[in-house]
Amino acid sequence: MSKKKSIWPIVLALAAWEGYRFYKGKGIFNKIRFKAQYEALAGYLETHHPNAICSNIVESNGGWSCVVNDDGREFVIYITKTIGGIFLFSEKDE
């Protein structure tokens, strides 16, 4: 019986850790938290860099950013959203 009681703090700690990761959009939760940004970015990449792959999106300076690799060329894409809900993209070479 004492073994069952000793596992609960571990279970609660793991649940709290995963809740934090979900809130921050870390790991597998990144695409859930930034779903709209990923959808907009997918359209942009399909048009401008069809073979590119991107890293996880992170919040940065009033918007979002990610690193993109397009056939060996790496650059950062900054994403902002207008008041009207339109996503704007800008690229910067590293």
Buried (B, 14 or more C-beta within 10 A) or exposed (E): EEEEEEEEEEEEEEEEEBEEBBEEBBEEBBBEBBEEBBEBBEEBBEEEBEEBEBBBBBEEEEBBBBBBBBEEEEBBBBBBBEEEEEBEBEEEEE
